[in-house]
Amino acid sequence: MPDSALLSILSSAGVAGVFCIFFVAGLIYPKTVISDKNTEIAELKAALEAERDRANTAVTVASATRDILAAFQLGRDQKAGPVP
């Protein structure tokens, strides 16, 4: 049966036929698919937020390490005295 014949049969079936056409075409999704998608989006947002927090922590730690190393170097330079 060609596609046009199937479409004409389904569209003549009324509301149920139109629903079937929309469902097959991908314009209507089951509620479980939408809820699964929303759950996945929420999980991905939480993972992204955690990754951003880890990145911010890494930047803070790197900055603190740089400051400590600079203080060590400054102390060493002051202890050594002026360079001749």
C-alpha positions as CSV (number, residue, x, y, z in Angstrom):
1,M,0.0,0.0,0.0
2,P,1.6,3.3,-1.0
3,D,2.1,6.0,1.6
4,S,-0.5,8.3,0.1
5,A,-3.1,5.6,0.4
6,L,-2.2,5.0,4.0
7,L,-2.4,8.7,4.7
8,S,-5.8,9.0,3.1
9,I,-7.1,6.0,5.1
10,L,-5.8,7.4,8.4
11,S,-7.1,10.9,7.7
12,S,-10.5,9.6,6.9
13,A,-10.6,7.8,10.2
14,G,-11.1,11.2,11.9
15,V,-9.3,12.3,15.1
16,A,-7.7,8.9,15.7
17,G,-6.3,8.9,12.2
18,V,-4.9,12.4,12.5
19,F,-3.4,11.4,15.9
20,C,-1.8,8.4,14.3
21,I,-0.3,10.6,11.5
22,F,1.1,13.1,14.0
23,F,2.5,10.2,16.1
24,V,4.2,8.5,13.2
25,A,5.5,11.8,11.9
26,G,7.1,12.5,15.3
27,L,5.0,15.5,16.2
28,I,3.4,13.8,19.2
29,Y,5.5,12.2,21.9
30,P,4.5,9.9,24.7
31,K,4.5,11.4,28.2
32,T,7.3,9.0,29.4
33,V,9.6,10.2,26.6
34,I,9.1,13.8,27.7
35,S,9.7,13.1,31.4
36,D,12.8,11.0,30.6
37,K,14.1,13.9,28.5
38,N,13.4,16.4,31.3
39,T,15.2,14.1,33.8
40,E,18.2,13.8,31.5
41,I,18.4,17.5,31.1
42,A,18.2,18.1,34.8
43,E,21.0,15.5,35.4
44,L,23.2,17.2,32.7
45,K,22.6,20.6,34.3
46,A,23.7,19.3,37.7
47,A,26.8,17.7,36.2
48,L,27.6,20.9,34.4
49,E,27.3,22.9,37.6
50,A,29.5,20.4,39.5
51,E,32.1,20.7,36.7
52,R,32.0,24.5,37.0
53,D,32.5,24.3,40.7
54,R,35.5,22.0,40.3
55,A,37.0,24.4,37.7
56,N,36.5,27.4,40.0
57,T,38.1,25.5,42.9
58,A,41.1,24.6,40.7
59,V,41.5,28.2,39.8
60,T,41.4,29.2,43.4
61,V,44.0,26.6,44.4
62,A,46.3,27.6,41.5
63,S,46.1,31.2,42.6
64,A,46.9,30.3,46.2
65,T,49.8,28.1,45.1
66,R,51.2,31.0,43.0
67,D,50.9,33.4,45.9
68,I,52.7,30.9,48.3
69,L,55.5,30.3,45.8
70,A,55.9,34.1,45.2
71,A,56.2,34.6,49.0
72,F,58.8,31.9,49.2
73,Q,60.8,33.5,46.4
74,L,60.5,36.9,48.0
75,G,61.7,35.6,51.3
76,R,64.6,33.8,49.7
77,D,65.5,37.0,47.7
78,Q,65.4,39.1,50.9
79,K,67.5,36.6,52.8
80,A,70.2,36.5,50.1
81,G,70.6,40.3,50.1
82,P,71.1,42.6,47.2
83,V,72.5,41.1,44.0
84,P,76.0,42.5,43.3
